[in-house]
Amino acid sequence: MDWTRFRVLFACISYVSSTTVHYNARVTVKSEDITRFSFENKNISLVKLVGTSGNKHVWVGGEDSLYSIKPRQDTKAHKVDVTLCKKESKDSDTTHYPYRISLLREGVDSSLLFICRSYDGNTVCCNMASNHTQHSSFTSDNYEPDINEPSLLVGNMLYFTKPKKGLYRINRDDKTDNMWPQSTEAEQIYLKLIAGKGQHKDKVYSFIREKVTQNKEQKSKEVESEQWIPRVSQSCMNDKGGSKNNLQNSWTSMIYARLFCGREYEFTQMIDVATLETDNDTKIYALFRNYWNMSAVCVYDMNEISTVFTSSQFSSTKVPANHKPGKCVDDSTSLSSEALMFMKDRPELKNWVMPVNGPLLFRHHHYTHIQVDRVRGHTVLLLSLENGRIHKVLEEPVEEPVFVIAEYLPFPQKTHITSMLLDASGKHLYVSSSNEVAQIDLQTCHLYGDECNSCRLSRDPYCGLEGSRCTSTAIKPATDIECNMPAASPSKTETGDKLQAAEHVHVLLSSKHFLRCHMTSHHATYHWRHGKTRKDCINSDQDCLYLIDSMNQTHEGMYECVSSEGGHKSTIVQFQLSMIRSDALRLTPALLLLLTASHVLLLNLFL
């Protein structure tokens, strides 16, 4: 590539970067700085990550394999014997049958895991102890969960969902007390199951996106955006189904409410749901996408959702007398036929569930998964992108611009993220592709530098200033740091606390040369200063370059790379350039050879 094309290419990259700077992550963490776990079988198909109490183990599940990872010990995944959870029957040998893992979740009652394995409509489930032995197993015929679908384990009741079908319930102790969804033409995709708390501890809440049939005569974009409807449903845990002739073994207590997200643009396609426990409530973080492929996150309070279910009227005016839909009764099989017919129509409430604040908008990113962490009084969203990257986002009360703290590249190539698991205590995020697992350290404070303002500008709640270091052990988070800044002066630029002395560089007369300055922050603007002359960067990946076409005497002197961000200016690096004249070359041929070799090597790194 000739020198002119080199400059034009990087000028174009610089322009594109500058036009999208406010939507990009502030810093980038590449895959070389992220821990990945190796698997003996490279052709595995991983779909789910599950943590256990204390997250000493991370369990990685696929349809036909289960692995254990011990993050604090090694980076090798160990395969677990999935022949456990065998069908406990003397005349049934399941050894030769391809029983796939159909459900995987954290165990209860001191068990590590709860696992179900299925084959040809038959399912066997069990708890797995710390020594990988099974106990408390049970079987179920004609029920086959899906490992990708949400599930919930409450006491002796197992709740799970099936795509396009709905919510199932299995009583582990009583096979006659099982529930299956009502038949419906609507396509429902379940995203999250949550057990109620307090006065609503007898209920289960399901977060669903439902595909509706459009009216072909209505062709406006508004109608097109209504293809997917976000809903939350409430069901009674003690529901026994209806009578023999109506809704037998089907839900008689399930009622629906619609979720609202958006203002200028309404978001209707709910993609994923995460929860955050607070002192008095559970917050629901729902990830949405709309007709224009914009992304948004809306936050709901479970207390508010429960209030809507208990106080709102129904959209239908034909509510049966002496029946309050949604109220849990002792024996649902004794409900009147009129009440059961009403429940068969899947009643929906008139009031919508409104978010706590307006949506957090992402205009230029398409996200697929969400996790939420609470750090020193601040909330951080962890979002996976379609290309396999991860964004760490600071939740703020304002709608936009959204502040993306960092972008992580967990894998060296583009991929699809199949699962995310947050270790809130250890401050790690685990992500899986179809055949790899990566561990992301959320406390990479060293990336920001140790200057007070560089730590403050990160706005990373995981980090703070302790003495002269930006570290995760600081008491006050970076979002609350106050730095002692000198009086503002348009002509004055602050220098970093630990800025090294200027590097002396000798350049051959009439030769080409470039200076390089690393750009830590994508939210900052960078430029070069040479005497009284200012020159913008030529951007190369994460570097700010200064190009010299032909070295002459006017290029000699001090060069400073200066960053500007949030009202703060800082000198990143300094170079003192000197020109080597022809007479000097004759006196030092060894120096000439060394400089020429170094010059060629540096150019090869960027061309």
C-alpha positions as CSV (number, residue, x, y, z in Angstrom):
1,M,0.0,0.0,0.0
2,D,1.5,3.4,-1.0
3,W,1.8,6.2,1.5
4,T,-1.0,8.4,0.0
5,R,-3.6,5.5,0.1
6,F,-2.4,4.8,3.6
7,R,-3.3,8.3,4.7
8,V,-6.6,8.4,2.9
9,L,-7.7,5.1,4.4
10,F,-7.0,6.2,8.0
11,A,-8.6,9.6,7.4
12,C,-11.8,7.7,6.4
13,I,-11.6,5.5,9.5
14,S,-11.0,8.6,11.6
15,Y,-14.1,10.3,10.2
16,V,-16.4,7.3,10.8
17,S,-15.1,6.9,14.3
18,S,-15.7,10.5,15.1
19,T,-19.3,10.4,13.9
20,T,-20.2,7.5,16.2
21,V,-18.1,8.2,19.3
22,H,-21.1,8.9,21.6
23,Y,-22.6,5.5,20.9
24,N,-19.4,3.5,21.3
25,A,-18.0,2.0,24.5
26,R,-15.5,4.2,26.2
27,V,-12.8,1.5,26.4
28,T,-12.2,-1.8,24.6
29,V,-11.0,-5.0,26.3
30,K,-9.6,-7.4,23.7
31,S,-9.8,-11.2,23.9
32,E,-6.1,-11.5,24.7
33,D,-7.0,-10.0,28.2
34,I,-9.9,-12.4,28.9
35,T,-9.7,-15.9,30.4
36,R,-11.1,-18.7,28.2
37,F,-11.7,-22.3,29.2
38,S,-10.6,-25.2,27.0
39,F,-12.7,-28.3,26.2
40,E,-11.3,-31.6,25.0
41,N,-14.1,-32.0,22.5
42,K,-14.1,-29.1,20.0
43,N,-17.4,-30.2,18.4
44,I,-19.5,-29.7,21.5
45,S,-22.7,-27.7,21.5
46,L,-22.9,-25.5,24.6
47,V,-26.2,-23.8,25.3
48,K,-26.4,-23.0,29.1
49,L,-24.4,-21.8,32.0
50,V,-25.4,-22.5,35.6
51,G,-23.8,-21.3,38.8
52,T,-23.9,-22.8,42.2
53,S,-23.8,-21.2,45.6
54,G,-20.6,-19.1,46.0
55,N,-19.9,-19.9,42.3
56,K,-17.0,-22.2,43.1
57,H,-18.2,-24.2,40.2
58,V,-19.7,-23.1,36.8
59,W,-21.7,-25.8,35.1
60,V,-21.7,-25.8,31.3
61,G,-24.6,-27.7,29.7
62,G,-25.3,-28.9,26.2
63,E,-28.0,-31.3,24.9
64,D,-25.7,-34.3,25.3
65,S,-22.9,-33.2,27.6
66,L,-22.2,-31.5,31.0
67,Y,-19.0,-29.9,32.1
68,S,-17.7,-28.5,35.3
69,I,-15.4,-25.5,35.5
70,K,-13.5,-24.4,38.6
71,P,-12.5,-20.8,37.8
72,R,-10.2,-20.4,40.7
73,Q,-8.2,-23.6,40.0
74,D,-7.6,-24.0,36.3
75,T,-8.8,-23.1,32.8
76,K,-9.7,-26.7,31.8
77,A,-13.3,-27.8,31.7
78,H,-14.0,-31.3,33.2
79,K,-16.6,-33.5,31.7
80,V,-19.3,-34.8,34.1
81,D,-20.8,-38.3,33.8
82,V,-24.3,-37.6,32.4
83,T,-25.5,-41.2,32.8
84,L,-26.8,-40.0,36.2
85,C,-30.5,-39.5,36.6
86,K,-31.2,-43.0,35.2
87,K,-34.7,-44.2,35.2
88,E,-35.2,-46.1,38.5
89,S,-36.9,-49.3,37.2
90,K,-35.7,-52.9,37.3
91,D,-36.9,-53.6,33.8
92,S,-35.8,-50.4,32.2
93,D,-32.3,-50.0,30.9
94,T,-31.6,-46.5,29.7
95,T,-27.9,-47.0,29.1
96,H,-28.3,-47.5,25.3
97,Y,-30.8,-44.7,24.8
98,P,-29.6,-41.1,23.8
99,Y,-31.1,-39.4,26.8
100,R,-30.4,-35.7,26.3
101,I,-30.1,-33.1,29.0
102,S,-33.5,-31.3,28.8
103,L,-33.3,-29.1,31.9
104,L,-30.4,-27.8,34.0
105,R,-30.6,-25.4,36.9
106,E,-29.1,-24.7,40.3
107,G,-30.1,-27.3,42.9
108,V,-32.1,-26.8,46.1
109,D,-31.9,-28.3,49.6
110,S,-28.0,-28.4,49.6
111,S,-27.9,-30.1,46.1
112,L,-25.5,-28.7,43.5
113,L,-27.7,-29.2,40.5
114,F,-31.2,-30.1,39.4
115,I,-31.1,-32.1,36.1
116,C,-33.7,-33.6,33.8
117,R,-32.9,-35.9,30.9
118,S,-35.4,-36.8,28.2
119,Y,-35.8,-39.4,25.5
120,D,-38.9,-39.9,23.2
121,G,-41.3,-38.0,25.5
122,N,-40.1,-39.6,28.7
123,T,-38.2,-37.5,31.3
124,V,-36.3,-38.4,34.4
125,C,-35.2,-35.7,36.8
126,C,-32.9,-35.7,39.9
127,N,-30.8,-33.7,42.3
128,M,-27.1,-34.0,41.9
129,A,-25.0,-34.0,45.1
130,S,-21.5,-32.6,45.5
131,N,-20.0,-36.0,44.8
132,H,-21.9,-36.2,41.5
133,T,-24.3,-38.8,42.8
134,Q,-28.1,-38.6,42.3
135,H,-30.9,-38.5,44.8
136,S,-34.6,-37.7,45.0
137,S,-35.2,-38.7,41.4
138,F,-38.6,-38.9,39.7
139,T,-40.0,-39.7,36.3
140,S,-42.6,-38.1,34.1
141,D,-44.2,-39.5,31.0
142,N,-45.3,-37.3,28.1
143,Y,-43.4,-34.3,29.4
144,E,-40.1,-33.2,27.8
145,P,-38.6,-29.9,28.8
146,D,-36.2,-27.9,26.7
147,I,-32.8,-26.8,28.2
148,N,-33.0,-23.4,26.4
149,E,-36.3,-22.6,28.1
150,P,-36.8,-21.0,31.5
151,S,-37.7,-23.1,34.6
152,L,-38.5,-22.7,38.2
153,L,-38.3,-25.0,41.2
154,V,-40.5,-24.2,44.2
155,G,-40.8,-26.9,46.9
156,N,-42.0,-30.1,45.2
157,M,-43.2,-28.2,42.1
158,L,-41.2,-27.9,38.9
159,Y,-42.4,-25.3,36.4
160,F,-41.0,-25.2,32.9
161,T,-42.0,-23.9,29.5
162,K,-42.1,-25.2,26.0
163,P,-41.7,-22.9,22.9
164,K,-45.0,-22.1,21.2
165,K,-46.9,-24.1,23.9
166,G,-46.8,-22.5,27.3
167,L,-46.3,-23.1,31.0
168,Y,-46.2,-26.6,32.5
169,R,-46.1,-27.8,36.1
170,I,-45.0,-31.1,37.5
171,N,-45.6,-32.3,41.1
172,R,-42.6,-34.4,41.9
173,D,-44.6,-36.2,44.6
174,D,-48.0,-36.6,42.9
175,K,-48.2,-37.4,39.2
176,T,-52.0,-36.7,39.2
177,D,-51.3,-33.0,40.2
178,N,-49.6,-32.0,36.9
179,M,-50.6,-28.9,34.8
180,W,-50.3,-28.1,31.1
181,P,-51.1,-25.0,29.1
182,Q,-54.3,-24.2,27.5
183,S,-54.4,-24.8,23.7
184,T,-53.9,-21.5,21.9
185,E,-53.1,-20.3,18.4
186,A,-50.9,-17.5,19.7
187,E,-47.2,-18.1,19.5
188,Q,-45.8,-17.5,22.9
189,I,-42.1,-17.4,23.9
190,Y,-41.4,-17.5,27.6
191,L,-38.3,-15.5,28.8
192,K,-38.4,-15.7,32.6
193,L,-40.3,-17.4,35.5
194,I,-40.4,-15.7,38.9
195,A,-41.9,-16.9,42.2
196,G,-44.0,-14.3,44.1
197,K,-42.9,-13.0,47.4
198,G,-44.6,-11.8,50.6
199,Q,-48.4,-11.7,50.2
200,H,-48.0,-13.0,46.6
201,K,-45.8,-16.0,47.5
202,D,-48.5,-18.3,46.3
203,K,-48.2,-17.1,42.7
204,V,-45.9,-17.6,39.7
205,Y,-45.2,-14.8,37.2
206,S,-44.2,-15.4,33.6
207,F,-42.6,-12.9,31.2
208,I,-43.7,-13.6,27.7
209,R,-43.5,-12.2,24.2
210,E,-46.5,-13.2,22.1
211,K,-46.9,-13.0,18.4
212,V,-50.2,-11.7,17.3
213,T,-52.0,-12.0,13.9
214,Q,-52.1,-8.8,12.0
215,N,-55.2,-7.3,10.3
216,K,-54.2,-7.4,6.6
217,E,-56.3,-4.3,5.9
218,Q,-54.1,-2.3,8.3
219,K,-50.7,-1.7,6.8
220,S,-49.2,1.2,8.8
221,K,-45.8,0.8,10.4
222,E,-47.5,1.2,13.8
223,V,-49.5,-2.0,13.2
224,E,-46.4,-3.8,11.8
225,S,-44.5,-3.0,15.1
226,E,-47.3,-4.7,17.0
227,Q,-46.4,-8.2,15.7
228,W,-44.9,-9.0,19.1
229,I,-46.6,-8.1,22.3
230,P,-44.8,-8.1,25.7
231,R,-46.8,-9.6,28.5
232,V,-46.6,-10.8,32.1
233,S,-48.9,-13.5,33.4
234,Q,-49.9,-14.4,36.9
235,S,-50.8,-18.0,38.0
236,C,-51.7,-19.6,41.3
237,M,-49.3,-22.3,42.5
238,N,-52.2,-24.3,44.0
239,D,-54.1,-24.4,40.7
240,K,-55.6,-27.9,40.2
241,G,-57.1,-27.2,36.8
242,G,-60.8,-27.2,35.9
243,S,-63.5,-29.8,35.8
244,K,-63.5,-32.9,33.7
245,N,-65.2,-31.2,30.8
246,N,-63.5,-27.9,30.8
247,L,-59.8,-27.0,31.4
248,Q,-59.0,-30.3,33.1
249,N,-55.4,-30.2,34.3
250,S,-55.0,-26.8,32.6
251,W,-54.5,-23.4,34.2
252,T,-57.7,-21.8,35.6
253,S,-55.9,-18.9,37.3
254,M,-53.7,-17.5,34.6
255,I,-54.4,-13.8,33.8
256,Y,-52.3,-11.4,31.7
257,A,-51.1,-7.8,31.7
258,R,-49.3,-6.0,29.0
259,L,-45.9,-4.3,29.5
260,F,-45.3,-0.9,28.1
261,C,-41.8,0.3,27.1
262,G,-41.1,3.4,25.0
263,R,-42.1,7.0,24.4
264,E,-41.2,8.4,21.0
265,Y,-40.7,4.8,19.7
266,E,-42.7,2.0,21.3
267,F,-40.8,-1.2,21.9
268,T,-42.8,-4.4,21.7
269,Q,-40.4,-7.3,21.1
270,M,-39.1,-8.4,24.4
271,I,-35.8,-10.2,24.0
272,D,-34.6,-11.1,27.5
273,V,-35.4,-10.5,31.1
274,A,-33.1,-10.2,34.2
275,T,-33.9,-9.5,37.9
276,L,-32.2,-7.5,40.6
277,E,-33.1,-8.0,44.2
278,T,-33.4,-4.9,46.4
279,D,-34.3,-4.6,50.1
280,N,-38.0,-4.2,49.5
281,D,-38.7,-5.3,46.0
282,T,-37.6,-7.2,42.9
283,K,-36.7,-5.1,39.9
284,I,-37.4,-6.5,36.4
285,Y,-34.9,-5.4,33.7
286,A,-36.5,-6.2,30.3
287,L,-34.5,-5.9,27.1
288,F,-36.6,-4.8,24.1
289,R,-36.3,-4.3,20.3
290,N,-38.7,-2.4,18.1
291,Y,-39.7,-2.3,14.4
292,W,-36.7,0.0,13.6
293,N,-34.3,-2.5,15.2
294,M,-33.4,-0.1,18.0
295,S,-32.8,-1.6,21.5
296,A,-34.0,-0.4,24.8
297,V,-34.1,-1.5,28.5
298,C,-37.2,-0.8,30.6
299,V,-37.3,-1.4,34.4
300,Y,-40.4,-2.6,36.3
301,D,-41.1,-3.1,40.0
302,M,-42.6,-6.5,41.0
303,N,-44.7,-4.6,43.6
304,E,-46.2,-2.5,40.9
305,I,-46.9,-5.6,38.7
306,S,-48.7,-7.2,41.6
307,T,-50.7,-4.1,42.2
308,V,-51.9,-4.1,38.5
309,F,-53.0,-7.7,38.9
310,T,-55.0,-7.0,42.1
311,S,-56.5,-3.7,41.2
312,S,-57.0,-3.4,37.5
313,Q,-60.3,-4.2,35.7
314,F,-60.4,-6.6,32.8
315,S,-60.6,-5.6,29.2
316,S,-63.6,-7.9,28.8
317,T,-66.8,-6.7,30.5
318,K,-68.2,-10.3,30.8
319,V,-66.5,-11.1,34.1
320,P,-68.7,-13.8,35.8
321,A,-70.5,-12.8,38.9
322,N,-69.1,-14.2,42.2
323,H,-65.8,-14.9,40.6
324,K,-62.6,-12.8,40.9
325,P,-60.2,-14.0,38.1
326,G,-56.6,-14.3,39.4
327,K,-57.6,-14.9,43.0
328,C,-56.3,-18.2,44.3
329,V,-59.0,-20.6,45.4
330,D,-58.7,-23.8,47.5
331,D,-60.2,-26.1,44.8
332,S,-60.2,-24.8,41.2
333,T,-61.9,-28.0,40.0
334,S,-65.1,-26.7,41.6
335,L,-65.2,-23.4,39.7
336,S,-68.4,-22.8,37.7
337,S,-68.5,-23.5,34.0
338,E,-69.1,-19.8,33.4
339,A,-65.9,-18.9,35.3
340,L,-63.9,-21.6,33.4
341,M,-65.2,-20.4,30.1
342,F,-64.0,-16.9,31.0
343,M,-60.6,-18.1,31.9
344,K,-60.4,-20.2,28.7
345,D,-60.3,-16.9,26.8
346,R,-57.1,-15.9,28.5
347,P,-58.4,-12.7,30.2
348,E,-56.2,-9.6,30.0
349,L,-56.2,-6.6,32.3
350,K,-57.2,-3.2,31.1
351,N,-54.3,-1.4,32.7
352,W,-50.8,-1.8,31.4
353,V,-47.7,-2.3,33.5
354,M,-45.6,0.9,33.3
355,P,-41.8,1.1,33.7
356,V,-40.2,3.0,36.6
357,N,-38.7,5.6,34.3
358,G,-38.4,6.1,30.6
359,P,-36.5,3.5,28.5
360,L,-32.7,3.4,28.3
361,L,-32.3,3.7,24.6
362,F,-29.6,2.1,22.4
363,R,-29.9,3.5,18.9
364,H,-27.0,1.7,17.2
365,H,-26.7,-1.6,19.0
366,H,-28.7,-4.9,18.8
367,Y,-28.5,-6.9,22.0
368,T,-29.4,-10.5,22.7
369,H,-29.0,-11.1,26.5
370,I,-29.0,-9.0,29.7
371,Q,-27.6,-9.4,33.2
372,V,-27.7,-6.8,36.0
373,D,-25.4,-6.1,38.8
374,R,-25.5,-3.7,41.8
375,V,-22.2,-2.1,42.7
376,R,-21.7,0.5,45.4
377,G,-25.1,2.1,45.0
378,H,-25.0,2.0,41.2
379,T,-26.6,-0.4,38.7
380,V,-24.6,-1.8,35.8
381,L,-26.2,-3.6,32.8
382,L,-24.2,-6.3,31.0
383,L,-25.5,-6.8,27.5
384,S,-24.4,-9.2,24.8
385,L,-24.4,-8.1,21.1
386,E,-25.2,-10.0,18.1
387,N,-21.5,-10.3,17.1
388,G,-20.6,-11.9,20.4
389,R,-19.2,-8.8,22.2
390,I,-20.3,-7.6,25.6
391,H,-21.2,-4.1,26.7
392,K,-20.9,-2.9,30.3
393,V,-23.4,0.0,30.7
394,L,-24.0,2.4,33.6
395,E,-27.7,2.8,34.3
396,E,-28.6,6.5,34.9
397,P,-31.9,8.3,35.5
398,V,-31.6,10.1,32.2
399,E,-32.8,8.5,29.0
400,E,-29.8,9.2,26.8
401,P,-27.0,9.4,25.8
402,V,-26.4,6.0,27.2
403,F,-22.9,5.6,28.8
404,V,-21.2,2.4,27.7
405,I,-18.3,1.9,30.2
406,A,-16.5,-0.8,28.3
407,E,-16.8,-3.3,25.4
408,Y,-15.4,-6.8,26.0
409,L,-14.3,-9.1,23.2
410,P,-14.6,-12.5,24.9
411,F,-13.7,-14.5,21.8
412,P,-11.2,-13.9,19.1
413,Q,-13.8,-14.2,16.3
414,K,-17.4,-13.1,15.8
415,T,-19.9,-15.6,17.4
416,H,-23.3,-15.9,18.9
417,I,-23.6,-15.8,22.7
418,T,-25.7,-18.7,23.9
419,S,-25.7,-18.0,27.6
420,M,-24.5,-15.5,30.2
421,L,-24.0,-16.1,34.0
422,L,-23.1,-13.3,36.5
423,D,-21.0,-14.0,39.5
424,A,-22.1,-11.0,41.6
425,S,-19.9,-11.9,44.5
426,G,-16.7,-12.4,42.6
427,K,-17.6,-9.7,40.0
428,H,-17.1,-12.0,37.0
429,L,-19.3,-12.5,34.0
430,Y,-19.2,-15.9,32.2
431,V,-20.3,-16.1,28.6
432,S,-20.6,-19.1,26.3
433,S,-20.6,-19.6,22.6
434,S,-21.5,-22.9,21.0
435,N,-18.1,-24.4,21.9
436,E,-16.3,-21.9,24.2
437,V,-16.6,-20.3,27.6
438,A,-15.0,-17.1,28.7
439,Q,-14.6,-15.4,32.0
440,I,-14.7,-11.6,32.0
441,D,-13.2,-9.7,35.0
442,L,-15.5,-6.8,35.6
443,Q,-12.9,-5.0,37.8
444,T,-10.3,-4.2,35.1
445,C,-9.5,-0.8,36.8
446,H,-5.9,-0.8,35.6
447,L,-7.1,0.0,32.0
448,Y,-8.0,3.6,33.0
449,G,-4.6,4.6,34.4
450,D,-3.8,5.9,37.9
451,E,-4.3,9.6,37.3
452,C,-7.3,10.9,39.3
453,N,-9.2,12.3,36.3
454,S,-8.6,9.3,34.1
455,C,-10.1,7.1,36.9
456,R,-13.0,9.6,37.4
457,L,-13.8,9.8,33.7
458,S,-14.2,6.0,33.5
459,R,-17.4,6.3,35.6
460,D,-16.9,2.6,36.4
461,P,-18.6,1.8,39.8
462,Y,-16.4,-1.3,40.1
463,C,-13.4,1.0,40.4
464,G,-12.2,4.0,42.5
465,L,-9.2,5.9,43.6
466,E,-7.2,4.6,46.5
467,G,-4.1,6.7,47.1
468,S,-2.5,7.0,43.7
469,R,-4.1,3.9,42.2
470,C,-7.3,3.3,40.3
471,T,-8.4,0.1,41.9
472,S,-11.4,-2.1,42.8
473,T,-10.6,-2.0,46.5
474,A,-11.3,1.8,46.8
475,I,-14.1,2.8,49.1
476,K,-15.6,5.5,46.9
477,P,-16.5,4.5,43.3
478,A,-15.2,6.3,40.2
479,T,-18.6,7.8,39.7
480,D,-18.3,9.8,42.9
481,I,-14.6,10.8,42.7
482,E,-13.8,14.5,43.0
483,C,-10.4,15.6,41.7
484,N,-8.5,18.7,42.5
485,M,-8.5,20.4,39.2
486,P,-6.5,23.7,38.6
487,A,-8.1,26.8,37.4
488,A,-9.3,26.5,33.8
489,S,-7.1,28.0,31.2
490,P,-7.7,27.7,27.4
491,S,-4.0,27.5,26.7
492,K,-3.1,25.2,29.5
493,T,-3.1,21.4,29.3
494,E,-2.7,19.2,32.4
495,T,-0.3,16.4,32.3
496,G,-0.8,13.0,33.8
497,D,0.6,12.4,37.3
498,K,2.9,9.7,36.0
499,L,3.8,11.1,32.5
500,Q,7.2,9.9,31.5
501,A,9.9,12.2,30.1
502,A,9.8,12.9,26.4
503,E,11.2,10.1,24.3
504,H,14.0,11.3,22.0
505,V,13.5,10.1,18.4
506,H,16.1,10.6,15.6
507,V,14.7,10.6,12.0
508,L,16.6,10.4,8.7
509,L,16.5,13.4,6.5
510,S,13.7,13.2,3.8
511,S,12.4,9.9,5.2
512,K,8.9,9.0,6.2
513,H,8.0,8.6,9.8
514,F,5.1,8.4,12.2
515,L,4.5,9.0,15.9
516,R,2.0,6.8,17.8
517,C,-0.2,7.6,20.8
518,H,-2.4,5.0,22.4
519,M,-6.1,6.1,22.7
520,T,-7.5,4.5,25.8
521,S,-10.9,6.3,25.7
522,H,-13.1,6.3,22.6
523,H,-15.1,9.1,24.1
524,A,-12.1,11.5,24.2
525,T,-10.8,13.5,21.3
526,Y,-7.1,13.4,20.5
527,H,-4.7,15.7,18.7
528,W,-1.0,16.4,18.3
529,R,0.6,19.6,19.3
530,H,3.9,20.7,17.8
531,G,5.0,24.1,19.0
532,K,2.0,26.4,18.3
533,T,0.6,24.0,15.7
534,R,-2.3,21.6,16.3
535,K,-3.0,18.6,14.1
536,D,-5.8,16.1,14.3
537,C,-5.1,12.4,14.6
538,I,-4.9,9.8,11.9
539,N,-6.7,6.9,13.7
540,S,-5.5,3.4,13.5
541,D,-7.5,0.9,15.6
542,Q,-6.8,2.2,19.1
543,D,-3.9,4.5,18.2
544,C,-3.6,8.2,17.2
545,L,-0.9,8.6,14.5
546,Y,1.1,11.6,13.4
547,L,2.5,11.1,9.9
548,I,5.5,12.8,8.4
549,D,5.8,12.5,4.6
550,S,9.4,13.7,4.3
551,M,11.5,14.7,7.4
552,N,13.1,18.1,7.3
553,Q,14.2,20.8,9.7
554,T,10.7,22.1,10.3
555,H,9.6,18.8,11.8
556,E,12.2,19.0,14.6
557,G,11.1,19.8,18.1
558,M,8.6,18.6,20.8
559,Y,5.4,16.7,19.9
560,E,2.7,16.2,22.5
561,C,-0.4,13.9,22.1
562,V,-3.2,15.6,24.0
563,S,-6.6,14.1,24.9
564,S,-9.8,16.1,25.8
565,E,-12.7,14.5,27.6
566,G,-15.3,15.9,30.0
567,G,-13.7,19.3,30.2
568,H,-10.3,17.7,31.1
569,K,-7.2,17.8,29.0
570,S,-4.2,15.6,29.5
571,T,-0.9,15.0,27.8
572,I,-0.6,11.3,27.0
573,V,2.9,11.1,25.5
574,Q,5.7,13.3,24.4
575,F,8.4,12.9,21.7
576,Q,11.4,15.1,21.0
577,L,12.2,14.7,17.3
578,S,15.7,15.4,15.9
579,M,16.8,15.1,12.3
580,I,19.9,13.1,11.2
581,R,21.7,15.0,8.5
582,S,23.9,13.5,5.8
583,D,27.2,14.4,7.5
584,A,26.0,12.6,10.6
585,L,25.2,9.5,8.6
586,R,28.7,9.3,7.3
587,L,30.0,9.4,10.8
588,T,27.7,6.7,12.2
589,P,26.9,4.0,9.6
590,A,25.9,1.6,12.4
591,L,23.3,4.1,13.6
592,L,22.0,4.4,10.1
593,L,21.6,0.7,9.7
594,L,19.8,0.4,13.1
595,L,17.4,3.3,12.3
596,T,16.6,2.0,8.9
597,A,15.8,-1.5,10.2
598,S,13.6,-0.1,13.0
599,H,11.8,2.1,10.6
600,V,10.9,-0.8,8.2
601,L,9.8,-2.9,11.2
602,L,7.4,-0.2,12.5
603,L,5.9,0.4,9.1
604,N,5.2,-3.3,8.6
605,L,3.2,-3.3,11.8
606,F,0.7,-0.8,10.4
607,L,0.7,-1.4,6.6
